[in-house]
Amino acid sequence: TALMTDLMRALQTTGVDELDASRIERAQQLSQSIVMNTPGGRRYSTVSMVNGRKLVMLPDVHPQMMTQQAQPMSWQAWIALFMERLKEAIDDIRAQLRQRGIKDRVKTVTIEFTDTIRQLTDDAVDIQIDGLTKPSDNPTPPVGRIQAAAPVQRRNIRMLQEDWGTDEDFVRRRVNKRLEDRRGLIAHVAIYAVVALGLVGISPALQQALASFLVSPDFIEVVGQSTASSLAPLARLPVELIIIFGWGGGVLSHIVRVFYRTGRRQQHKLDIINREMTDLHGADWRYTVTDKEYRPIREWVRRRFKRRLDFTTHAINTTMNTIITLMILPIVQQLLFNFTQSAFIAQLPILILVVMLGVLLIHGIGVAIAELFDTGRERQIQREVAKEKARLGLDPYEKAKNSLSSIDKRKNSNEDDYIGVRLTADGELSESTVSQFYEMQGLANEDNNR
């Protein structure tokens, strides 16, 4: 900025008002990368071409302009700049929350669409031979042959399999997730302990280095003597304690989250789900319900635990932030007073502390109200849904055939609708299988005619 000012003054002093051809060509090459705004806030203005040369009007730059720019910012301007930056940060957070809401809605729609596709594909026809399932090769059976309808395996039991599946793959998946959470927590605690001990060991050297930096000639030359004097209280800033307590809040929150996911709280959550499902659908609910009935109870229980977990982590972080604020409160108050010379502005940290505690109190009241009114609501809804289905006369067999262990139960039962498919040496259906199929088809037609 100073170099540009000196250049413009030199041009005005010499009376140069136009450029020769070579400099015009060079200026045109650099015109794409040179900012068109002058240091004083004015803009370059040009006059029409005269004899192939461009006349350039240079703005006047007064010495008072540079003096005003070098003056320190007043506390009113500082407050206005702070509020502007705060507004920009709030707008950015709102934009991120809107994007997150869109993602959640897209995820919900995707899950519902996937469940619909699974329900539609449940009508696929399979042929069971000696306990194995073999997909039919031909979508339409050849003329002269009879294709036996086999029981259908329901595929939309993903949630039941994730939480209650006894297959080794699902058991391993649950165990591996718990082990990964615990290993991540152990690594986090170990790294935190090493860093905290290191900070405690180098604390005197860190304080001395910070104090030396604030009084160094280079720092004073850059910021000025008055600013350096105003920043002198930073020499007493407990940097190591701020890092230890701030990071410690994150470690405690991590411990609580892992405890809720892998400890007795997780088992307690599953016990509540089992008890609610047993009250609604009976002791054999794992073999009769679908994800459609299981998801509301599961999400209701998870929502209750998540509310408590969020409040617990909020309380931990607020406690740590309160401790940090109380430690640095005198230093921050002195800094604000040095820069603003206002006793009211110096009390802003106390106001921020009160706001943090007030937000925590409001959060706790909201959780208490939600626990008071949300308990039992989903249970009542599910009971009313079950009563409505019973009133409409829905066949309970539709649930039984779509259960989590429906295939294993069919192998060990002699239900009337199960056809043991038997083939001849030529690959054709045996006569007994055909007779059984005709018999079941006749019974089905009689039921439809009633």
C-alpha positions as CSV (number, residue, x, y, z in Angstrom):
1,T,0.0,0.0,0.0
2,A,2.8,2.4,0.9
3,L,4.6,1.6,-2.4
4,M,1.5,2.3,-4.5
5,T,1.0,5.6,-2.7
6,D,4.5,6.7,-3.3
7,L,4.2,5.7,-7.0
8,M,1.0,7.7,-7.4
9,R,2.5,10.8,-5.7
10,A,5.6,10.5,-8.0
11,L,3.4,10.4,-11.1
12,Q,1.4,13.4,-9.9
13,T,4.6,15.3,-9.2
14,T,6.1,14.7,-12.6
15,G,2.9,15.5,-14.4
16,V,2.8,12.2,-16.4
17,D,-0.7,11.7,-17.7
18,E,-0.2,9.1,-20.5
19,L,1.8,6.0,-21.3
20,D,3.8,5.0,-24.4
21,A,2.9,2.1,-26.6
22,S,5.1,-0.5,-24.9
23,R,3.8,0.3,-21.5
24,I,0.2,0.3,-22.7
25,E,0.8,-3.3,-24.0
26,R,2.3,-4.3,-20.8
27,A,-0.5,-2.8,-18.8
28,Q,-3.1,-4.6,-20.9
29,Q,-1.3,-7.9,-20.1
30,L,-1.4,-7.2,-16.4
31,S,-4.9,-5.8,-16.3
32,Q,-6.5,-9.2,-15.7
33,S,-4.5,-9.8,-12.4
34,I,-4.4,-6.2,-11.0
35,V,-7.2,-5.2,-8.6
36,M,-9.1,-2.2,-10.0
37,N,-9.7,-0.7,-6.5
38,T,-7.3,1.9,-5.3
39,P,-6.0,1.9,-1.7
40,G,-8.1,4.9,-0.9
41,G,-11.3,3.2,-1.8
42,R,-11.7,5.0,-5.2
43,R,-11.5,3.4,-8.6
44,Y,-9.3,4.0,-11.6
45,S,-11.2,5.8,-14.4
46,T,-10.0,5.9,-18.1
47,V,-10.6,8.3,-20.9
48,S,-11.1,7.4,-24.6
49,M,-8.1,6.4,-26.7
50,V,-6.1,9.3,-28.2
51,N,-3.7,8.5,-31.0
52,G,-3.5,4.9,-29.9
53,R,-2.7,5.8,-26.3
54,K,-5.0,5.4,-23.3
55,L,-5.3,8.3,-20.9
56,V,-5.5,7.2,-17.3
57,M,-7.0,9.4,-14.6
58,L,-5.2,8.8,-11.3
59,P,-7.1,9.5,-8.0
60,D,-5.7,11.9,-5.5
61,V,-4.4,10.2,-2.3
62,H,-4.1,12.5,0.6
63,P,-1.7,11.8,3.5
64,Q,-4.7,12.1,6.0
65,M,-6.2,9.0,4.3
66,M,-3.2,6.8,5.2
67,T,-3.1,8.2,8.7
68,Q,-6.8,7.3,9.3
69,Q,-6.1,3.8,8.1
70,A,-3.3,3.3,10.6
71,Q,-5.4,4.4,13.6
72,P,-6.5,1.5,16.0
73,M,-10.1,0.3,15.8
74,S,-12.5,1.8,18.3
75,W,-14.4,-0.4,20.7
76,Q,-17.7,0.4,18.9
77,A,-16.2,-0.7,15.6
78,W,-14.8,-3.8,17.3
79,I,-18.2,-4.7,18.7
80,A,-19.8,-4.2,15.3
81,L,-17.2,-6.4,13.6
82,F,-17.7,-9.0,16.2
83,M,-21.5,-9.1,15.8
84,E,-21.1,-9.3,12.0
85,R,-18.8,-12.3,12.3
86,L,-21.1,-13.9,14.8
87,K,-24.1,-13.5,12.4
88,E,-22.1,-15.1,9.6
89,A,-21.2,-18.0,11.9
90,I,-24.9,-18.5,12.9
91,D,-26.0,-18.4,9.2
92,D,-23.4,-21.0,8.4
93,I,-24.6,-23.3,11.2
94,R,-28.2,-22.8,10.0
95,A,-27.2,-23.8,6.5
96,Q,-25.4,-26.9,7.8
97,L,-28.4,-27.9,9.9
98,R,-30.7,-27.5,6.9
99,Q,-28.4,-29.7,4.9
100,R,-28.4,-32.3,7.7
101,G,-32.2,-32.2,7.8
102,I,-32.3,-32.9,4.1
103,K,-29.9,-35.8,4.6
104,D,-32.1,-37.3,7.4
105,R,-35.2,-37.0,5.2
106,V,-33.5,-38.6,2.3
107,K,-32.3,-41.4,4.5
108,T,-35.8,-42.0,5.9
109,V,-37.3,-42.0,2.4
110,T,-34.6,-44.5,1.3
111,I,-35.4,-46.9,4.1
112,E,-39.1,-46.7,3.4
113,F,-38.5,-47.3,-0.3
114,T,-36.2,-50.2,0.4
115,D,-38.8,-51.8,2.8
116,T,-41.5,-51.4,0.1
117,I,-39.3,-53.1,-2.5
118,R,-38.6,-56.0,-0.1
119,Q,-42.2,-56.5,0.6
120,L,-42.9,-56.6,-3.1
121,T,-40.2,-59.1,-3.7
122,D,-41.5,-61.3,-1.0
123,D,-43.8,-62.9,-3.6
124,A,-40.9,-64.5,-5.4
125,V,-41.5,-68.2,-5.9
126,D,-38.8,-70.7,-4.7
127,I,-38.7,-74.5,-4.7
128,Q,-37.5,-76.4,-1.6
129,I,-35.7,-79.7,-2.2
130,D,-34.5,-81.6,0.9
131,G,-34.3,-78.5,3.0
132,L,-32.5,-76.4,0.4
133,T,-33.9,-73.4,-1.4
134,K,-33.4,-73.3,-5.2
135,P,-34.7,-70.3,-7.2
136,S,-36.9,-71.2,-10.1
137,D,-35.0,-70.9,-13.4
138,N,-38.1,-70.3,-15.6
139,P,-40.4,-67.4,-14.7
140,T,-43.3,-69.2,-16.5
141,P,-43.5,-73.1,-16.2
142,P,-43.5,-75.1,-19.4
143,V,-46.7,-76.4,-20.8
144,G,-47.7,-79.7,-19.3
145,R,-45.8,-79.2,-16.1
146,I,-47.1,-78.0,-12.7
147,Q,-44.9,-75.8,-10.6
148,A,-45.6,-76.2,-6.9
149,A,-45.9,-73.0,-4.8
150,A,-43.4,-73.1,-1.9
151,P,-43.4,-71.1,1.3
152,V,-42.0,-67.6,1.0
153,Q,-39.0,-66.4,3.0
154,R,-39.5,-62.8,4.2
155,R,-36.5,-60.5,3.6
156,N,-37.4,-57.3,5.5
157,I,-36.2,-58.5,9.0
158,R,-33.0,-56.5,9.0
159,M,-33.5,-54.8,12.3
160,L,-34.5,-58.0,14.0
161,Q,-31.4,-59.7,12.7
162,E,-29.2,-56.9,13.8
163,D,-30.5,-56.9,17.4
164,W,-31.6,-60.5,18.0
165,G,-30.3,-62.7,15.2
166,T,-28.6,-65.9,16.4
167,D,-26.7,-66.5,13.2
168,E,-23.0,-66.4,13.7
169,D,-22.5,-63.5,11.3
170,F,-24.9,-61.2,13.2
171,V,-23.4,-62.3,16.5
172,R,-19.9,-61.5,15.3
173,R,-21.1,-58.2,13.9
174,R,-22.5,-57.1,17.3
175,V,-19.4,-58.3,19.2
176,N,-17.0,-56.7,16.8
177,K,-18.8,-53.4,17.1
178,R,-18.6,-53.5,20.9
179,L,-14.9,-54.3,20.7
180,E,-14.2,-51.5,18.3
181,D,-15.9,-49.0,20.5
182,R,-13.9,-50.1,23.5
183,R,-10.6,-50.2,21.6
184,G,-11.3,-46.6,20.3
185,L,-12.0,-45.5,23.9
186,I,-8.9,-47.0,25.3
187,A,-6.8,-45.4,22.6
188,H,-8.4,-42.0,23.2
189,V,-7.8,-42.2,27.0
190,A,-4.2,-43.3,26.5
191,I,-3.4,-40.4,24.1
192,Y,-5.1,-37.9,26.4
193,A,-3.1,-39.2,29.4
194,V,0.2,-38.9,27.6
195,V,-0.5,-35.4,26.3
196,A,-1.8,-34.2,29.7
197,L,1.3,-35.5,31.5
198,G,3.5,-33.8,28.9
199,L,1.7,-30.5,29.3
200,V,2.0,-30.6,33.0
201,G,5.8,-31.3,32.7
202,I,6.4,-28.4,30.3
203,S,4.0,-26.0,32.0
204,P,6.7,-23.7,33.5
205,A,8.6,-23.5,30.2
206,L,5.4,-22.8,28.3
207,Q,4.5,-19.9,30.6
208,Q,8.0,-18.5,30.3
209,A,7.9,-18.8,26.5
210,L,4.6,-17.0,26.3
211,A,5.7,-14.2,28.6
212,S,8.9,-13.7,26.6
213,F,7.0,-13.6,23.3
214,L,4.6,-10.9,24.5
215,V,7.5,-8.6,25.6
216,S,9.8,-9.4,22.6
217,P,10.9,-6.4,20.4
218,D,9.6,-8.1,17.3
219,F,6.1,-8.6,18.7
220,I,6.0,-5.0,20.0
221,E,7.2,-3.7,16.6
222,V,4.4,-5.6,14.8
223,V,1.5,-4.8,17.1
224,G,2.6,-1.5,18.6
225,Q,3.6,-0.6,22.2
226,S,0.0,0.2,23.3
227,T,-1.4,-3.1,22.0
228,A,1.5,-5.1,23.5
229,S,0.8,-3.4,26.9
230,S,-2.9,-4.3,26.6
231,L,-2.1,-7.9,25.8
232,A,0.2,-8.3,28.8
233,P,-2.3,-10.2,30.9
234,L,-2.1,-13.1,28.4
235,A,1.3,-14.0,30.1
236,R,-0.7,-15.4,33.0
237,L,-3.0,-17.6,30.7
238,P,-3.0,-21.2,31.9
239,V,-2.7,-22.8,28.5
240,E,-2.0,-26.3,29.8
241,L,-5.1,-26.3,32.1
242,I,-7.4,-25.1,29.3
243,I,-6.2,-27.9,27.0
244,I,-6.5,-30.5,29.8
245,F,-10.0,-29.6,31.0
246,G,-11.3,-28.9,27.5
247,W,-10.1,-32.2,26.1
248,G,-11.0,-34.0,29.3
249,G,-14.7,-33.1,28.7
250,G,-14.5,-34.8,25.3
251,V,-12.9,-37.9,27.0
252,L,-15.6,-38.1,29.6
253,S,-18.3,-37.8,26.9
254,H,-16.7,-40.6,24.9
255,I,-16.7,-42.8,28.0
256,V,-20.4,-42.2,28.6
257,R,-21.3,-42.9,25.0
258,V,-19.4,-46.2,25.0
259,F,-20.9,-47.1,28.3
260,Y,-24.4,-46.5,26.9
261,R,-23.6,-48.6,23.8
262,T,-21.7,-51.5,25.2
263,G,-22.3,-51.8,29.0
264,R,-25.2,-52.6,31.2
265,R,-27.2,-49.7,29.8
266,Q,-27.2,-51.4,26.4
267,Q,-28.4,-54.6,27.9
268,H,-31.0,-52.7,29.8
269,K,-32.2,-51.1,26.6
270,L,-32.6,-54.5,25.0
271,D,-34.5,-55.8,28.1
272,I,-36.9,-52.9,27.8
273,I,-37.5,-53.6,24.1
274,N,-38.0,-57.3,24.9
275,R,-40.5,-56.5,27.6
276,E,-42.5,-54.0,25.5
277,M,-42.6,-56.4,22.5
278,T,-43.7,-59.3,24.8
279,D,-46.5,-57.2,26.2
280,L,-47.7,-56.3,22.7
281,H,-47.1,-59.4,20.7
282,G,-46.6,-62.3,23.2
283,A,-43.6,-64.3,24.3
284,D,-42.8,-65.5,20.8
285,W,-42.7,-62.0,19.2
286,R,-39.4,-62.7,17.6
287,Y,-41.0,-65.3,15.4
288,T,-44.2,-63.4,14.6
289,V,-43.4,-59.7,14.1
290,T,-41.9,-57.9,11.2
291,D,-39.7,-54.8,11.1
292,K,-42.8,-52.8,10.6
293,E,-44.0,-53.7,14.1
294,Y,-40.5,-53.8,15.6
295,R,-39.2,-50.5,14.4
296,P,-41.5,-48.1,16.4
297,I,-40.7,-49.8,19.7
298,R,-37.0,-49.9,18.9
299,E,-36.9,-46.3,17.9
300,W,-39.0,-45.2,20.9
301,V,-36.6,-47.0,23.4
302,R,-33.5,-45.6,21.6
303,R,-35.0,-42.1,21.6
304,R,-35.4,-42.3,25.4
305,F,-31.8,-43.4,25.9
306,K,-30.5,-40.9,23.4
307,R,-32.2,-38.0,25.2
308,R,-30.5,-39.0,28.5
309,L,-27.2,-39.5,26.7
310,D,-27.3,-36.1,25.0
311,F,-28.2,-34.4,28.3
312,T,-25.3,-36.2,30.2
313,T,-22.7,-35.2,27.6
314,H,-24.1,-31.6,27.5
315,A,-23.8,-31.4,31.3
316,I,-20.2,-32.7,31.1
317,N,-19.1,-30.3,28.5
318,T,-20.8,-27.4,30.3
319,T,-19.1,-28.3,33.5
320,M,-15.7,-28.3,31.9
321,N,-16.4,-25.0,30.0
322,T,-17.5,-23.4,33.3
323,I,-14.3,-24.5,35.0
324,I,-12.2,-23.0,32.2
325,T,-14.2,-19.8,32.2
326,L,-13.7,-19.3,35.9
327,M,-10.0,-19.9,35.5
328,I,-9.5,-17.3,32.8
329,L,-12.2,-14.9,33.9
330,P,-9.9,-12.3,35.5
331,I,-7.5,-12.4,32.5
332,V,-10.3,-12.0,29.9
333,Q,-11.9,-9.2,31.9
334,Q,-8.6,-7.3,32.1
335,L,-8.1,-7.7,28.4
336,L,-11.5,-6.4,27.5
337,F,-11.1,-3.4,29.8
338,N,-7.7,-2.6,28.3
339,F,-9.1,-2.5,24.8
340,T,-12.5,-1.0,25.4
341,Q,-12.0,1.0,28.7
342,S,-15.5,0.0,29.5
343,A,-16.5,-1.8,32.8
344,F,-19.7,-3.1,31.2
345,I,-17.9,-4.8,28.3
346,A,-15.5,-6.4,30.8
347,Q,-18.4,-8.2,32.4
348,L,-19.4,-10.0,29.2
349,P,-17.6,-13.3,30.2
350,I,-19.9,-13.6,33.2
351,L,-22.9,-13.1,31.0
352,I,-21.7,-15.9,28.7
353,L,-21.2,-18.2,31.7
354,V,-24.8,-17.5,32.8
355,V,-26.1,-18.2,29.3
356,M,-24.3,-21.6,29.2
357,L,-25.7,-22.6,32.5
358,G,-29.2,-21.4,31.5
359,V,-29.1,-23.5,28.3
360,L,-28.2,-26.5,30.3
361,L,-31.1,-25.9,32.7
362,I,-33.5,-25.5,29.8
363,H,-32.2,-28.8,28.2
364,G,-32.7,-30.6,31.5
365,I,-36.3,-29.3,31.8
366,G,-37.0,-30.4,28.2
367,V,-35.7,-33.9,28.9
368,A,-37.7,-34.2,32.1
369,I,-40.9,-33.1,30.3
370,A,-40.2,-35.5,27.4
371,E,-39.7,-38.4,29.8
372,L,-42.9,-37.5,31.6
373,F,-45.1,-37.4,28.5
374,D,-43.4,-39.7,26.1
375,T,-43.3,-42.7,28.4
376,G,-45.9,-45.2,27.3
377,R,-47.1,-43.2,24.3
378,E,-45.6,-45.6,21.8
379,R,-46.9,-48.6,23.8
380,Q,-50.4,-47.2,23.6
381,I,-50.1,-46.6,19.9
382,Q,-49.0,-50.1,19.2
383,R,-51.7,-51.6,21.4
384,E,-54.3,-49.6,19.5
385,V,-52.8,-50.8,16.2
386,A,-53.0,-54.4,17.3
387,K,-56.6,-54.0,18.3
388,E,-57.4,-52.4,15.0
389,K,-55.8,-55.3,13.1
390,A,-57.7,-57.8,15.2
391,R,-60.9,-55.9,14.5
392,L,-60.2,-56.1,10.7
393,G,-59.6,-59.8,11.0
394,L,-56.1,-59.9,9.6
395,D,-54.7,-63.4,9.4
396,P,-52.0,-63.9,12.1
397,Y,-50.4,-66.5,9.8
398,E,-49.1,-63.6,7.7
399,K,-46.9,-62.7,10.6
400,A,-45.9,-66.3,11.4
401,K,-44.7,-67.0,7.9
402,N,-42.5,-63.9,7.9
403,S,-40.8,-64.4,11.2
404,L,-37.1,-64.3,12.0
405,S,-36.8,-68.1,12.2
406,S,-39.6,-69.1,9.9
407,I,-37.4,-71.3,7.7
408,D,-36.1,-73.3,10.7
409,K,-39.6,-73.7,12.1
410,R,-40.9,-75.0,8.8
411,K,-38.2,-77.6,8.7
412,N,-39.4,-79.1,12.0
413,S,-43.2,-78.7,11.5
414,N,-45.9,-80.5,9.5
415,E,-48.0,-77.5,8.5
416,D,-50.8,-78.2,6.0
417,D,-49.6,-75.6,3.6
418,Y,-46.0,-77.0,3.4
419,I,-45.4,-79.1,0.3
420,G,-42.5,-81.4,0.4
421,V,-41.4,-81.2,-3.3
422,R,-40.3,-84.6,-4.6
423,L,-38.9,-85.1,-8.1
424,T,-38.5,-88.2,-10.2
425,A,-35.3,-89.4,-11.9
426,D,-36.2,-87.4,-15.0
427,G,-36.6,-84.2,-12.9
428,E,-40.4,-84.1,-13.1
429,L,-42.7,-83.6,-10.1
430,S,-43.8,-86.9,-8.6
431,E,-47.4,-88.0,-8.7
432,S,-47.8,-87.6,-4.9
433,T,-46.5,-84.0,-5.1
434,V,-48.9,-83.2,-7.9
435,S,-51.8,-84.8,-6.0
436,Q,-51.0,-82.8,-2.9
437,F,-50.8,-79.6,-5.0
438,Y,-54.2,-80.2,-6.6
439,E,-55.7,-80.9,-3.1
440,M,-54.4,-77.7,-1.7
441,Q,-55.5,-75.7,-4.7
442,G,-59.0,-77.1,-4.4
443,L,-59.1,-76.2,-0.7
444,A,-58.0,-72.6,-1.6
445,N,-60.7,-72.3,-4.2
446,E,-63.3,-73.4,-1.7
447,D,-62.1,-70.8,0.8
448,N,-62.3,-68.1,-1.9
449,N,-65.9,-69.1,-2.9
450,R,-67.2,-68.8,0.7
